[in-house]
Amino acid sequence: MRQHASGLNRTWLSVIGILLVLAGAAGFVIGLGQLAPLGRAAGLDLSRPTPDSRVAGSAATSAFGLTWVVLVVAVLGVVLALLGLLWLAAQVPRTNAARPLRLEDNAEHGLTRCAPDVVTDAVEAQIADLPGVESVSAVLRGDAARPDLTVKVTAGDRSDIGRLLHDIEAGPVRDLGDALDTQVRRLGVQVEVDASRKRRDRITL
């Protein structure tokens, strides 16, 4: 019933994967001993440091002696930390329910708005009357022209799931499309079978 940041996760995981592949390729080149020849071809000194070599050269030492360089590095670290926090915050599942539906948006004929809860309440009431349904909740996303409906239904253990899905699509979903004068663009139905209520009117010997 709730949406996750799957698209954002795929993007960032792709970026991290590319960086790791590049790091692995660099490690492979270093392991073969080809880093120094490639560096000389590019005009760089990438030879392996000796035990007595300094960790940072004179250019790096003088650069970090400048205040603005330290500030840039600090700001970059803060930006990366904020991006990481935003990524973590995006993992919280969200309902992303539709905003008030604009059924008529012509100033000459009047403006008509409809709260999504009114629509989902009607859908839930229709589905609740179907055979075998014990509880139901619905979320409407999108807009009046391109509605997306997600339904979570809890049915009894003796319910005909195939028949139930057909009744949902042929009844409440079709009525929703008729009410909005369009068709439901995407329908998602999650069915849970409640097996906690056992019938005890039969005994098997």
Secondary structure, DSSP 8 states (H G I E B T S, - for coil): --B--HHHHHHHHHHHHHHHHHHHHHHHHHHTT-HHHHHHHTT-------TTS-SS-HHHHHHTTSHHHHHHHHHHHHHHHHHHHHHHHHTS-B------EEEEEETTTEEEEE-HHHHHHHHHHHHHTSTTEEEEEEEEEE-SSSEEEEEEEEEETT--HHHHHHHHIIIIIHHHHHHHTS--SEEEEEEEEE-SS---S----
